[in-house]
Amino acid sequence: MANEQLALFLAYSVELESEARERYLELAESMAAHHNREVADFFARMAREAALHLARNGHRVYAGLRS
């Protein structure tokens, strides 16, 4: 049971990270449209970091759900 709960928790964390990446991209686009390049760059960097985190760890979560 504990493994199932952990896998579910990790699956939710992947979904949360994915949502954060989407929102960071939206914020980056909005700030760029308002000519706030420094803040746009910050949110674009945050989106890249979220994507890297998902790429490194997302597959582990889904593997855990299958076991």
C-alpha positions as a Markdown table, in Angstrom:
| # | Residue | x | y | z |
|---|---|---|---|---|
| 1 | Met | 0.0 | 0.0 | 0.0 |
| 2 | Ala | 2.8 | 2.5 | 0.8 |
| 3 | Asn | 4.3 | 2.0 | -2.6 |
| 4 | Glu | 1.0 | 2.8 | -4.3 |
| 5 | Gln | 0.6 | 5.9 | -2.2 |
| 6 | Leu | 4.1 | 7.0 | -3.0 |
| 7 | Ala | 3.6 | 6.4 | -6.7 |
| 8 | Leu | 0.4 | 8.4 | -6.6 |
| 9 | Phe | 2.0 | 11.2 | -4.8 |
| 10 | Leu | 4.8 | 11.3 | -7.3 |
| 11 | Ala | 2.4 | 11.2 | -10.2 |
| 12 | Tyr | 0.7 | 14.3 | -8.7 |
| 13 | Ser | 4.0 | 16.0 | -8.4 |
| 14 | Val | 4.7 | 15.4 | -12.1 |
| 15 | Glu | 1.4 | 16.8 | -13.0 |
| 16 | Leu | 2.0 | 19.9 | -10.8 |
| 17 | Glu | 5.5 | 20.4 | -12.4 |
| 18 | Ser | 3.9 | 20.2 | -15.9 |
| 19 | Glu | 1.3 | 22.8 | -14.9 |
| 20 | Ala | 3.9 | 25.0 | -13.5 |
| 21 | Arg | 5.9 | 24.8 | -16.8 |
| 22 | Glu | 2.8 | 25.8 | -18.8 |
| 23 | Arg | 2.1 | 28.8 | -16.5 |
| 24 | Tyr | 5.8 | 29.9 | -16.6 |
| 25 | Leu | 5.6 | 29.9 | -20.4 |
| 26 | Glu | 2.4 | 31.9 | -20.3 |
| 27 | Leu | 4.0 | 34.4 | -18.0 |
| 28 | Ala | 7.1 | 34.7 | -20.1 |
| 29 | Glu | 5.0 | 35.4 | -23.2 |
| 30 | Ser | 2.9 | 38.0 | -21.4 |
| 31 | Met | 5.9 | 39.8 | -20.0 |
| 32 | Ala | 7.5 | 39.8 | -23.5 |
| 33 | Ala | 4.4 | 41.3 | -24.9 |
| 34 | His | 4.6 | 44.0 | -22.3 |
| 35 | His | 8.2 | 44.6 | -23.2 |
| 36 | Asn | 9.5 | 43.4 | -19.8 |
| 37 | Arg | 12.4 | 41.4 | -21.2 |
| 38 | Glu | 14.1 | 40.7 | -17.9 |
| 39 | Val | 11.0 | 39.2 | -16.3 |
| 40 | Ala | 10.2 | 37.3 | -19.5 |
| 41 | Asp | 13.6 | 35.8 | -19.5 |
| 42 | Phe | 13.2 | 34.7 | -15.9 |
| 43 | Phe | 10.0 | 32.9 | -16.5 |
| 44 | Ala | 11.3 | 31.3 | -19.7 |
| 45 | Arg | 14.3 | 30.0 | -17.6 |
| 46 | Met | 11.9 | 28.7 | -15.0 |
| 47 | Ala | 9.9 | 26.9 | -17.7 |
| 48 | Arg | 13.1 | 25.3 | -19.0 |
| 49 | Glu | 14.1 | 24.2 | -15.5 |
| 50 | Ala | 10.6 | 22.6 | -15.1 |
| 51 | Ala | 11.0 | 20.8 | -18.4 |
| 52 | Leu | 14.4 | 19.5 | -17.5 |
| 53 | His | 13.1 | 18.3 | -14.1 |
| 54 | Leu | 10.2 | 16.5 | -15.9 |
| 55 | Ala | 12.6 | 14.9 | -18.4 |
| 56 | Arg | 14.9 | 13.7 | -15.6 |
| 57 | Asn | 12.3 | 12.4 | -13.2 |
| 58 | Gly | 9.0 | 12.0 | -14.9 |
| 59 | His | 9.7 | 8.6 | -16.4 |
| 60 | Arg | 10.6 | 7.2 | -13.0 |
| 61 | Val | 7.2 | 8.1 | -11.6 |
| 62 | Tyr | 5.4 | 6.4 | -14.4 |
| 63 | Ala | 7.6 | 3.3 | -14.1 |
| 64 | Gly | 6.6 | 3.2 | -10.4 |
| 65 | Leu | 2.9 | 3.3 | -11.2 |
| 66 | Arg | 3.3 | 0.2 | -13.5 |
| 67 | Ser | 4.9 | -1.9 | -10.8 |
